[in-house]
């Protein structure tokens, strides 16, 4: 089981999704940005590091949101999502080729990575309340 953290990053009531580069694992799929938790890191430290590495981004982590497990063909991940507020970014893309700020209710209209779908569904459910 691979532990992966991701940020549900809000800016003006929209959330950030990023598309994985074609040559990467799950290339072409959209996801909430983040990455693998390294040894000797807690989840929050890992998310801060990954967002800095992948997007040169700073966020404020607000709270744990939800985790989702998904078995891909060659590996299984536990995707751990945190609600974050956007602070700043140069949007220098390393693992992604595009990014979009979208309305939470539109998330399922994008080709999301399978592990991200339960998180998107929960976000949509909450945003309709």
N, C-alpha and C positions, 0 to 999 in steps of 0.2 A: 504494500500500500504506500503510495507516494502522497505526502502531505503537500498541498498547494494552497496558497492564500490568494485571495483576489479582493479588489476594492470595488465597491459600488460607489462610484465617485460622482457626487452631485455638484452641479454648477447651474444656477438659475433654474432649478426644478427639472433639469435634464440629467441623464446619466451617461457616462462615458463607456463606449465599447470600442474595441480595437480588433482589426482583422489580422490574423496570423499570416506571415509571409508564405508564399506557395511552397518554398523549399523546407519549411519547418514542419514538425509533427502537427497534424490537424491544420495544415495550410489551407487558407481560404475561409476558415471558420472565424466567426466573430466571438469575442469573449470579453469578460470583465478582466481588466489587466491585473497582473500579479505574477506569481511564480512559486517555485519550490521553496519549502522551508528547509534551510540548511541546519546541520548539526550545531548545537549550542546557540540557537536563535529561538526566541519565542515567536509566535505568529505575527504579532504587531511589528516587531523588529524586521522580520522577513518581508512583510508587505512594504514597509517604508524603503528598505533596500532595493527590492525588486522594482518599485515604481521609479526610484531614482535611476537605476541602471537602464530600464527599458524605455522610459519616457522623459528622463530628467525632470521628474515631477515631484512636487511637495504636496502633501495632503495633511489634513487633520483627521485622525481616526476617531470616529464618534462612538461606535459600538459594534459588537458582534451581531451579525444578522442571521446567518443560517449556514449549515454545511450540507454537502451533497456528496454521495459516493457514486462513482460510475466506473464500471469495468469496460475498458476499451479492449481491443483485440490482444494487445501485448502487455498491458499494465492496468492497474486499478488506481484511481486517485480518490482522495478525500479533498474536496474543494471547500475551503473555509472562507466565507464571505464576511467582509466588514463594511459597514456604512462609513463613508468618508466625505469630507468637504474639500473641494478643490482649493488649493492655495495658489500654485503657480506651476508652469511647465514651459520648456522650450519645444516640447513635442518632437524631440529628436527620436525617431523610431528605430529600434534595433531589432526586435522580434516581430514587428508588425509592419504592414505597408499602408494602412489607412486607419483613421480614427474618426468617430462620429459622436456628437452629443445628441442623444435622442430622448423623446418622451418615454417614460417607463412603460406606458400602455402599448407602445409600438415594438417592444423588445422581441416578441415572438414573430414579427414580420422579417426578422433578420435570420441568417443562417448561423445560429448559435452553436457553439461546441456542446455536445450532449450533456456534459457535466454542469454547464451553465444554465440549462433550461429549467431545472427545478427552482433555481434561485430567481430567474426571471419570472417564473409563474408566481412565486410568492410575492415578489415586488409588485406585480400587476394587481394581485389580490389586495394587497395593502393599499395601493394607490387608489383603488376604487372605493375604499371605505370612507 
